[in-house]
Amino acid sequence: MFPLHDPLDDTLREELVAHDDLTAALLARRGITTKEEAEQFLNPSYDEHLHDPFLMIDMRKAAERFARAITSGEKIAVWSDYDCDGIPGATLLHDFLKKAGANFVNYIPHRHDEGYGMNVGGIEQLAKNGVTLVVTVDSGIVDTEPVARANELGMEVIITDHHLPGEKLPDAFAVLNPNARADETYPYKSLCGSGVAWKLVCAVLATAPELREKVPEGWEKWLLDMVGLATIADMVPLTGENRVLATYGLLVMRKSPRIGLQKLLRAARVEQRAVTEDDVGFMIAPRVNAASRMGEARDAFRLFTTSDEGEADLLAKKLEKLNRERKAQAGAITRAVHTRLKEREVRSIIALGDPEWRPSLLGLVANTIAEEYERPVFLWGREGNMSLKGSFRSGGFTQVMELLRTAENVFAQFGGHAAAGGFTVIDTEVFYLEDRLVEAHAKLPVLAEEDELAMRADAVITPEEATHAFLKKVEKLAPFGQQNPKPVFLMRGITLRDVSRFGKAEEHLKLKIEVNGGNGTIDAVTFFAKGAIARAASTLARGSRANLLAHLERDTFSRGTPVRLRLLDIRAV
């Protein structure tokens, strides 16, 4: 193994002397440059690496007010977002308030009828029902008008959120948001909404020790299944405190007694005791999000909060059905995109939209089109609040964030990473979106094929180095996610022993790569092979030589769970 990027200087290598060359290089690429940072990153500790919640501005007053409402029997409303951050946050506050014996209701706005955030109609409904305190989850930071209306109706509002504020903060009783103020004293800015809500629970328990009669010491750790789920699903950076929450969240998920989570995992064919961040991102989160995208977000909330096995079974099956419907509707949009592309020139960037398309479905479609056409794809639709939102996928193009920055004047906002993200396009610019992106693309430097492959990789290895011992070194950096991507390895000049297809429609690809001079092989697989990989595979045969990019993983479906490669790209040589 050797790195592709700048070698570590002597000072940095000395700081990371306790770690092997691969681990040190991967840590440095993630901005970890001291032995203390490396220790915290590789060994996240619940007791040592979580920050005191009272460091957050307004936390003490919020915790005291929340505790007073719980103990005095005031009617509390938890107002949450409807996605896979808001729903887990709503669930953890529900569980806490139920355990504490509080008088409360959960309010989850309808995605398509009410839109994101608080609204005046919902606030007025809560006031009629006797609510005196509203606690938000993953929303509220820009909702000045609904908060003002709550104040007029005699209600107080505690906002817990992580999104960026508008020009003015709402006039809430308390605002808990690490990103809300320039003078914020909380040391970590990247918590998800559920993370902030869980911090409030911890602060309430510290503020009101009398609640420990109903909420035993340490019980709040069981809520980390929801915090971990949201932290991974909401794609916040898996660094610092989030790394602790994701790590312990996965540990709790693996042994959680939550019957709804168990049923959802079973429906998705995920083994609970071995849940990984990939399972959360690709199997659990899409099913939770399908509830609001295709039906009622409350179904996902009820699934996670029910203690009735029969109800949990029905709800898990319902979410499974909604997820299939989501895929079917995305398929219809995909066909519409194909039809439009056949009628026009396909340019270096594909940017299409339709006010009738649901933005929540476009990530799946953009991914399919980007893989097929091997170029960046931007698709937009109209959200319930009339804004033009969409998703982009890179199609293997390594400079997509530079592309966005070059064309930033057409976007109201955008975010994501090198492979995928989302955007809101300025209404007046939507008709010129593709033109602007094509112009921006033309300004970017063209990379040679070898440079392009190397740019995407963390290190070069040989097939012989892809062992269990090597994989264990890589896995020390898990859980992987935003700002901690799964390491990518480049193998040069490998020799193929076999090229085959598998699956009902032979849609998946498997390569057998020679190891130890032909005395053994290691498998490389990719699922739903299309685009460049499919074309490259069609030119390969036994004895072919190639360069490839891959992740390392365990093949859990084969005896002995051998190491295999998850193929990302391949080029014949």
VMD Tcl script that draws the C-alpha trace (Angstrom):
set ca {
  {0.00 0.00 0.00}
  {1.18 3.51 -0.69}
  {-0.62 6.84 -0.55}
  {-1.54 8.82 -3.63}
  {-1.52 12.16 -1.89}
  {1.10 14.36 -0.27}
  {3.25 12.33 2.18}
  {2.95 13.22 5.84}
  {5.66 15.59 7.00}
  {7.91 14.48 9.86}
  {6.05 16.52 12.49}
  {2.63 15.13 11.54}
  {3.96 11.57 11.28}
  {5.43 11.94 14.78}
  {2.06 13.13 16.11}
  {0.42 10.03 14.63}
  {3.29 7.67 15.42}
  {0.99 5.30 17.31}
  {-0.79 4.44 14.07}
  {0.25 2.48 10.98}
  {0.92 4.30 7.71}
  {-2.56 3.67 6.26}
  {-4.43 4.83 9.36}
  {-2.19 7.87 9.76}
  {-2.71 8.87 6.12}
  {-6.49 8.42 6.33}
  {-6.65 10.41 9.57}
  {-4.60 13.24 8.09}
  {-6.86 13.39 5.02}
  {-9.76 13.90 7.43}
  {-8.06 16.85 9.10}
  {-6.96 14.91 12.18}
  {-3.45 16.09 12.95}
  {-2.76 15.47 16.66}
  {-2.56 12.32 18.77}
  {-5.41 13.64 20.97}
  {-7.68 14.14 17.95}
  {-6.75 10.69 16.65}
  {-7.55 9.06 19.99}
  {-10.95 10.77 20.13}
  {-11.72 9.88 16.51}
  {-10.75 6.22 16.75}
  {-12.11 5.63 20.25}
  {-15.19 7.84 20.69}
  {-16.30 7.84 24.33}
  {-19.78 8.56 25.69}
  {-18.34 9.72 29.01}
  {-15.39 11.75 27.73}
  {-16.31 13.15 24.31}
  {-19.85 14.50 24.69}
  {-20.17 18.18 25.52}
  {-22.06 19.59 28.48}
  {-25.52 20.55 27.13}
  {-25.52 23.66 29.31}
  {-22.77 25.14 27.13}
  {-25.51 25.86 24.58}
  {-27.04 29.33 24.81}
  {-30.55 29.24 26.34}
  {-30.20 25.60 27.44}
  {-30.58 26.22 31.17}
  {-33.69 28.36 30.83}
  {-35.15 25.92 28.30}
  {-34.47 22.91 30.54}
  {-35.95 24.62 33.59}
  {-39.08 25.67 31.67}
  {-39.51 22.21 30.12}
  {-39.04 20.52 33.49}
  {-41.58 22.84 35.13}
  {-44.14 22.06 32.44}
  {-43.59 18.31 32.90}
  {-43.87 18.30 36.68}
  {-46.84 20.70 36.84}
  {-48.90 18.84 34.24}
  {-49.02 21.65 31.65}
  {-50.07 20.49 28.22}
  {-46.97 20.30 26.02}
  {-46.85 19.98 22.23}
  {-43.82 18.53 20.45}
  {-43.76 20.02 16.93}
  {-41.37 18.08 14.71}
  {-40.31 17.92 11.09}
  {-41.51 14.95 9.02}
  {-38.18 13.58 7.75}
  {-35.71 11.05 9.14}
  {-34.36 13.65 11.55}
  {-37.65 15.11 12.74}
  {-39.40 11.75 13.20}
  {-36.64 10.20 15.35}
  {-36.50 13.46 17.34}
  {-40.26 13.40 17.85}
  {-39.95 9.77 18.95}
  {-37.25 10.39 21.54}
  {-39.16 13.32 23.08}
  {-42.34 11.21 23.07}
  {-40.55 8.38 24.87}
  {-39.01 10.75 27.40}
  {-42.24 12.63 28.13}
  {-44.21 9.39 28.43}
  {-41.61 7.98 30.82}
  {-41.72 11.20 32.85}
  {-45.51 11.10 33.09}
  {-46.03 14.37 31.20}
  {-49.23 15.71 29.61}
  {-48.29 16.06 25.95}
  {-49.16 15.63 22.27}
  {-47.01 15.24 19.16}
  {-47.75 17.48 16.18}
  {-46.24 16.50 12.82}
  {-47.22 18.75 9.90}
  {-48.30 17.12 6.65}
  {-45.48 17.43 4.14}
  {-47.61 18.32 1.12}
  {-50.55 20.10 2.78}
  {-48.68 22.17 5.37}
  {-45.07 22.16 4.18}
  {-41.92 22.39 6.24}
  {-41.76 24.11 9.63}
  {-44.31 25.66 11.95}
  {-47.48 27.25 10.61}
  {-50.07 29.57 12.11}
  {-52.99 27.20 11.53}
  {-51.32 24.40 13.46}
  {-50.38 26.75 16.29}
  {-53.98 27.96 16.58}
  {-55.21 24.37 16.68}
  {-52.82 23.54 19.52}
  {-53.92 26.61 21.46}
  {-57.58 25.52 21.18}
  {-56.57 22.16 22.62}
  {-55.06 23.75 25.72}
  {-51.35 23.62 24.89}
  {-49.24 26.13 26.82}
  {-45.72 25.07 25.78}
  {-44.52 24.11 22.29}
  {-41.14 22.39 21.85}
  {-39.93 22.10 18.24}
  {-37.64 19.46 16.78}
  {-35.57 20.07 13.64}
  {-37.62 23.15 12.77}
  {-38.69 26.59 13.97}
  {-35.55 28.67 13.49}
  {-37.05 30.73 10.62}
  {-40.68 30.62 11.78}
  {-41.04 34.12 13.23}
  {-44.74 34.52 12.37}
  {-46.00 31.23 13.90}
  {-43.93 31.86 17.03}
  {-45.36 35.37 17.31}
  {-48.87 33.91 16.97}
  {-48.11 31.37 19.70}
  {-47.06 34.23 21.99}
  {-50.30 36.10 21.23}
  {-52.29 33.00 22.20}
  {-50.50 32.67 25.54}
  {-48.18 29.84 24.56}
  {-44.42 29.76 24.98}
  {-42.09 28.15 22.44}
  {-38.77 26.36 22.90}
  {-37.06 25.94 19.55}
  {-34.63 23.06 19.06}
  {-33.15 23.16 15.57}
  {-29.86 23.02 13.68}
  {-30.69 24.86 10.45}
  {-29.36 28.30 9.64}
  {-31.51 31.22 10.88}
  {-33.13 33.96 8.83}
  {-32.43 37.65 9.24}
  {-34.06 37.65 12.67}
  {-34.50 34.96 15.30}
  {-38.09 34.12 16.27}
  {-39.24 35.69 19.55}
  {-39.28 32.32 21.30}
  {-38.91 31.66 25.01}
  {-35.66 29.83 24.20}
  {-33.74 29.03 21.03}
  {-31.48 25.97 21.14}
  {-29.45 25.86 17.94}
  {-25.65 25.73 17.67}
  {-25.90 27.63 14.35}
  {-28.33 30.37 15.39}
  {-26.03 33.05 16.83}
  {-22.61 34.49 16.13}
  {-21.81 34.36 19.86}
  {-22.94 30.74 20.37}
  {-20.90 29.09 23.13}
  {-21.60 25.45 22.28}
  {-18.33 24.00 20.92}
  {-19.82 21.76 18.21}
  {-21.95 23.22 15.42}
  {-22.94 20.15 13.38}
  {-25.52 18.34 15.53}
  {-28.65 17.21 13.71}
  {-32.08 18.24 14.97}
  {-32.56 15.06 16.99}
  {-29.14 15.58 18.54}
  {-30.17 19.00 19.83}
  {-33.47 17.58 21.16}
  {-31.61 14.79 22.98}
  {-29.30 17.37 24.54}
  {-32.40 19.09 25.92}
  {-33.57 15.80 27.46}
  {-30.18 15.37 29.16}
  {-30.33 18.95 30.46}
  {-33.88 18.50 31.81}
  {-32.83 15.40 33.73}
  {-29.86 17.31 35.18}
  {-32.08 20.27 36.05}
  {-34.89 18.29 37.69}
  {-33.43 15.35 39.65}
  {-36.92 14.59 40.95}
  {-37.69 13.21 37.48}
  {-35.21 10.42 38.19}
  {-37.94 8.76 40.25}
  {-39.61 7.95 36.92}
  {-36.64 8.14 34.55}
  {-33.83 5.93 35.92}
  {-30.19 7.01 35.75}
  {-28.80 6.19 32.31}
  {-32.21 5.46 30.74}
  {-31.68 8.33 28.27}
  {-28.97 6.24 26.57}
  {-31.72 4.03 25.14}
  {-32.87 7.06 23.13}
  {-29.59 6.99 21.21}
  {-31.08 4.54 18.70}
  {-33.14 7.47 17.41}
  {-30.29 9.98 17.73}
  {-27.95 7.69 15.81}
  {-30.57 7.01 13.16}
  {-31.14 10.74 12.61}
  {-27.45 11.65 12.72}
  {-26.61 9.15 9.98}
  {-29.78 9.67 7.90}
  {-29.63 13.48 7.94}
  {-26.10 13.32 6.52}
  {-24.57 15.75 8.99}
  {-20.76 15.48 9.34}
  {-19.76 12.29 11.19}
  {-17.04 14.11 13.07}
  {-16.61 15.21 16.67}
  {-19.70 14.76 18.81}
  {-21.73 13.33 15.92}
  {-19.22 10.51 15.65}
  {-19.91 9.62 19.29}
  {-23.68 9.79 18.77}
  {-23.56 7.71 15.58}
  {-21.25 5.10 17.13}
  {-23.32 4.63 20.27}
  {-26.52 5.00 18.28}
  {-25.58 1.97 16.18}
  {-24.69 0.04 19.35}
  {-28.11 0.78 20.83}
  {-29.89 -0.01 17.54}
  {-28.25 -3.43 17.50}
  {-29.88 -4.35 20.82}
  {-32.84 -1.98 20.95}
  {-36.07 -3.49 22.33}
  {-38.05 -0.99 20.21}
  {-40.53 -3.32 18.49}
  {-41.18 -0.95 15.57}
  {-37.49 -0.71 14.74}
  {-37.20 -4.49 14.90}
  {-40.15 -4.94 12.53}
  {-38.79 -2.33 10.11}
  {-35.40 -4.01 10.03}
  {-37.03 -7.38 9.43}
  {-39.14 -5.99 6.58}
  {-35.99 -4.52 5.02}
  {-34.11 -7.81 5.58}
  {-31.50 -6.20 7.80}
  {-30.07 -8.23 10.68}
  {-30.55 -6.11 13.81}
  {-27.45 -7.26 15.68}
  {-25.25 -6.30 12.71}
  {-26.82 -2.94 11.69}
  {-24.33 -0.61 10.00}
  {-24.39 2.99 8.82}
  {-24.99 1.67 5.28}
  {-28.14 -0.11 6.49}
  {-29.37 3.13 8.04}
  {-28.64 5.22 4.95}
  {-29.85 2.82 2.26}
  {-32.49 0.67 3.96}
  {-34.00 2.33 7.05}
  {-34.00 6.05 6.21}
  {-35.69 5.65 2.78}
  {-38.55 3.74 4.41}
  {-38.99 6.34 7.15}
  {-38.90 9.16 4.59}
  {-41.36 7.30 2.35}
  {-44.03 7.84 5.02}
  {-44.08 11.62 4.50}
  {-43.23 11.56 0.80}
  {-45.96 9.13 -0.16}
  {-48.45 9.28 2.73}
  {-48.47 10.37 6.38}
  {-45.27 10.97 8.36}
  {-47.22 9.98 11.46}
  {-47.12 6.34 10.31}
  {-43.33 6.30 10.80}
  {-43.73 8.04 14.16}
  {-46.36 5.53 15.28}
  {-44.12 2.67 14.17}
  {-41.29 3.84 16.42}
  {-43.50 4.67 19.42}
  {-45.91 1.74 19.51}
  {-45.49 -1.10 21.99}
  {-48.08 -3.24 20.21}
  {-46.45 -5.96 18.10}
  {-49.43 -6.31 15.77}
  {-49.58 -2.57 15.09}
  {-45.82 -2.45 14.55}
  {-46.05 -5.30 12.05}
  {-48.81 -3.56 10.08}
  {-46.99 -0.20 10.07}
  {-43.67 -1.74 9.01}
  {-45.44 -3.44 6.09}
  {-47.16 -0.14 5.23}
  {-43.82 1.69 5.08}
  {-42.44 -1.12 2.95}
  {-45.38 -0.67 0.55}
  {-44.96 3.12 0.49}
  {-41.28 2.71 -0.29}
  {-42.16 0.50 -3.27}
  {-44.67 3.12 -4.42}
  {-41.98 5.78 -4.07}
  {-39.73 3.75 -6.35}
  {-42.58 3.27 -8.84}
  {-43.31 7.00 -8.99}
  {-39.60 7.70 -9.36}
  {-39.65 5.20 -12.24}
  {-42.39 7.20 -13.96}
  {-40.32 10.38 -13.66}
  {-37.29 8.49 -14.96}
  {-39.23 7.47 -18.07}
  {-40.32 11.09 -18.57}
  {-36.69 12.23 -18.35}
  {-35.65 9.59 -20.89}
  {-38.37 10.75 -23.30}
  {-37.22 14.36 -23.06}
  {-33.57 13.45 -23.51}
  {-34.36 11.51 -26.70}
  {-35.92 14.66 -28.15}
  {-32.94 16.94 -27.62}
  {-29.16 17.15 -27.53}
  {-27.54 15.60 -24.46}
  {-25.00 18.12 -23.23}
  {-22.09 17.87 -20.76}
  {-24.56 18.57 -17.92}
  {-28.18 17.41 -17.79}
  {-30.56 19.81 -16.03}
  {-34.30 19.20 -16.31}
  {-37.37 19.93 -14.27}
  {-41.12 20.00 -14.09}
  {-43.35 21.81 -11.57}
  {-45.35 18.57 -11.27}
  {-42.38 16.50 -10.13}
  {-42.05 15.89 -6.39}
  {-38.62 17.12 -5.27}
  {-38.55 14.37 -2.65}
  {-38.37 11.72 -5.42}
  {-35.74 13.31 -7.61}
  {-32.59 12.04 -5.89}
  {-33.42 8.48 -6.93}
  {-34.13 9.58 -10.51}
  {-31.04 11.78 -10.78}
  {-28.89 8.87 -9.63}
  {-30.29 6.57 -12.33}
  {-29.85 9.14 -15.12}
  {-26.35 10.14 -13.96}
  {-25.19 6.53 -13.95}
  {-26.65 5.91 -17.39}
  {-25.34 9.06 -19.06}
  {-22.15 9.34 -16.98}
  {-22.37 13.05 -16.33}
  {-23.78 15.32 -13.63}
  {-27.58 15.46 -13.52}
  {-29.69 18.20 -11.90}
  {-33.45 17.60 -11.60}
  {-35.94 20.02 -10.03}
  {-39.62 20.14 -9.10}
  {-41.91 22.46 -7.17}
  {-42.23 22.08 -3.40}
  {-45.45 22.75 -1.51}
  {-44.20 26.22 -0.53}
  {-43.76 26.95 -4.28}
  {-39.94 26.96 -4.17}
  {-38.08 25.13 -6.94}
  {-36.05 22.40 -5.28}
  {-34.11 19.51 -6.66}
  {-31.35 16.96 -6.36}
  {-28.08 16.46 -8.18}
  {-25.88 13.43 -8.71}
  {-22.33 13.62 -10.02}
  {-22.31 10.68 -12.44}
  {-18.69 10.06 -11.44}
  {-17.63 13.63 -12.21}
  {-15.16 14.51 -9.47}
  {-15.46 18.30 -9.54}
  {-19.21 18.72 -8.98}
  {-18.84 21.02 -5.95}
  {-16.52 23.28 -7.97}
  {-19.18 23.24 -10.69}
  {-21.84 24.39 -8.21}
  {-19.63 27.15 -6.86}
  {-18.82 28.37 -10.37}
  {-22.53 28.56 -11.22}
  {-23.70 29.61 -7.75}
  {-25.58 32.70 -8.98}
  {-28.41 30.50 -10.26}
  {-29.00 28.87 -6.86}
  {-30.77 30.26 -3.81}
  {-28.89 27.57 -1.90}
  {-27.14 24.27 -2.43}
  {-25.33 21.68 -0.38}
  {-24.02 18.15 -0.43}
  {-20.76 16.42 -1.31}
  {-18.79 15.18 -4.29}
  {-21.36 12.56 -5.31}
  {-24.77 13.96 -4.39}
  {-26.69 16.85 -2.92}
  {-29.64 19.18 -3.17}
  {-30.37 22.69 -4.33}
  {-32.98 25.42 -4.57}
  {-32.88 27.26 -7.86}
  {-33.79 30.94 -8.14}
  {-37.15 31.17 -9.94}
  {-35.96 33.59 -12.59}
  {-32.90 31.44 -13.36}
  {-34.60 28.07 -13.77}
  {-35.02 28.49 -17.53}
  {-31.25 29.02 -17.89}
  {-30.12 26.39 -15.38}
  {-28.61 23.94 -17.86}
  {-26.97 26.71 -19.89}
  {-25.32 28.15 -16.79}
  {-24.11 24.74 -15.63}
  {-22.72 23.85 -19.07}
  {-20.89 27.19 -19.16}
  {-19.47 26.57 -15.68}
  {-18.42 23.04 -16.65}
  {-16.48 24.40 -19.63}
  {-14.39 26.57 -17.30}
  {-13.17 23.64 -15.19}
  {-9.87 21.90 -15.98}
  {-10.00 18.53 -17.75}
  {-8.33 15.72 -15.81}
  {-6.46 12.86 -17.45}
  {-8.06 9.43 -16.88}
  {-5.32 8.22 -14.55}
  {-5.36 11.51 -12.61}
  {-9.13 11.28 -12.37}
  {-9.00 7.76 -10.91}
  {-6.20 8.69 -8.53}
  {-8.03 11.82 -7.40}
  {-10.92 9.66 -6.19}
  {-8.71 7.18 -4.29}
  {-7.13 7.28 -0.86}
  {-4.33 4.84 -1.62}
  {-3.03 2.28 -4.11}
  {-3.10 -1.34 -2.95}
  {-2.54 -4.72 -4.56}
  {-5.13 -7.54 -4.50}
  {-2.84 -9.39 -2.09}
  {-3.16 -6.59 0.46}
  {-6.98 -6.86 0.58}
  {-7.01 -9.07 3.68}
  {-9.05 -9.25 6.88}
  {-6.20 -7.59 8.76}
  {-6.12 -4.72 6.27}
  {-9.92 -4.36 6.39}
  {-9.81 -4.17 10.19}
  {-7.52 -1.15 9.89}
  {-10.03 0.50 7.55}
  {-12.99 -0.34 9.80}
  {-11.36 1.48 12.71}
  {-12.50 4.69 11.01}
  {-16.19 3.64 10.87}
  {-18.96 4.76 11.03}
  {-18.48 6.42 7.67}
  {-20.47 9.35 6.34}
  {-20.19 13.06 5.65}
  {-16.62 14.38 6.11}
  {-15.56 10.80 6.92}
  {-16.10 8.99 3.60}
  {-15.53 5.27 3.24}
  {-11.91 4.86 2.00}
  {-11.47 4.21 -1.71}
  {-8.60 2.11 -3.06}
  {-7.02 2.04 -6.49}
  {-5.69 -1.26 -7.85}
  {-3.50 -0.97 -10.93}
  {-2.93 -3.62 -13.56}
  {-5.00 -6.38 -11.96}
  {-5.64 -9.59 -13.92}
  {-9.16 -10.99 -14.27}
  {-9.83 -14.69 -13.83}
  {-13.55 -14.40 -14.61}
  {-16.27 -11.88 -15.52}
  {-19.88 -12.86 -14.79}
  {-23.37 -11.51 -14.25}
  {-25.84 -12.55 -11.54}
  {-29.35 -11.68 -10.34}
  {-32.75 -12.48 -11.86}
  {-32.10 -10.24 -14.84}
  {-28.31 -10.59 -14.64}
  {-28.23 -6.95 -13.58}
  {-25.31 -7.36 -11.16}
  {-21.63 -7.81 -12.01}
  {-18.97 -10.00 -10.41}
  {-15.28 -10.08 -11.25}
  {-12.77 -12.61 -9.99}
  {-9.33 -11.04 -9.62}
  {-6.12 -13.01 -9.49}
  {-4.22 -13.03 -6.20}
  {-0.75 -14.40 -5.46}
  {0.24 -14.99 -9.05}
  {-2.94 -16.82 -9.94}
  {-2.99 -19.14 -6.92}
  {-6.17 -17.55 -5.61}
  {-8.84 -14.97 -6.35}
  {-10.76 -12.18 -4.67}
  {-14.24 -11.13 -5.74}
  {-15.23 -7.62 -6.85}
  {-18.95 -6.92 -7.16}
  {-21.23 -4.08 -8.12}
  {-25.01 -4.12 -8.08}
  {-27.19 -2.83 -10.93}
  {-24.16 -2.38 -13.15}
  {-24.79 0.28 -15.79}
  {-23.09 3.14 -17.56}
  {-19.28 3.16 -17.64}
  {-18.88 0.04 -15.50}
  {-21.28 -1.96 -17.68}
  {-19.53 -0.82 -20.86}
  {-16.10 -1.58 -19.45}
  {-17.27 -5.01 -18.30}
  {-18.51 -5.81 -21.81}
  {-14.92 -5.45 -23.09}
  {-13.36 -7.56 -20.34}
  {-12.76 -11.31 -20.35}
  {-10.61 -13.91 -18.65}
  {-7.02 -12.68 -18.75}
  {-7.92 -9.01 -19.22}
  {-5.93 -6.45 -17.27}
  {-7.48 -3.35 -15.74}
  {-7.25 -0.55 -13.20}
  {-10.10 -0.37 -10.70}
  {-11.47 1.65 -7.81}
  {-13.18 -0.10 -4.92}
  {-14.21 -0.08 -1.28}
  {-13.25 -3.06 0.87}
  {-16.05 -4.92 2.67}
  {-17.01 -8.25 4.21}
  {-19.07 -10.67 2.15}
  {-21.62 -11.56 4.83}
  {-23.44 -13.96 2.51}
  {-20.48 -16.32 2.03}
  {-19.02 -18.81 4.49}
  {-16.25 -17.27 6.57}
  {-17.29 -13.73 5.49}
  {-14.33 -13.27 3.12}
  {-13.09 -9.82 2.12}
  {-14.39 -8.62 -1.20}
  {-14.23 -5.44 -3.24}
  {-17.25 -3.20 -3.86}
  {-16.43 -2.02 -7.37}
  {-16.74 1.72 -8.02}
  {-15.02 2.04 -11.40}
  {-12.94 -0.04 -13.77}
  {-10.86 0.81 -16.87}
  {-9.22 -1.71 -19.17}
  {-5.45 -1.30 -19.70}
}
mol new
graphics top color blue
foreach p $ca { graphics top sphere $p radius 0.5 }
foreach p [lrange $ca 0 end-1] q [lrange $ca 1 end] { graphics top cylinder $p $q radius 0.2 }
display resetview
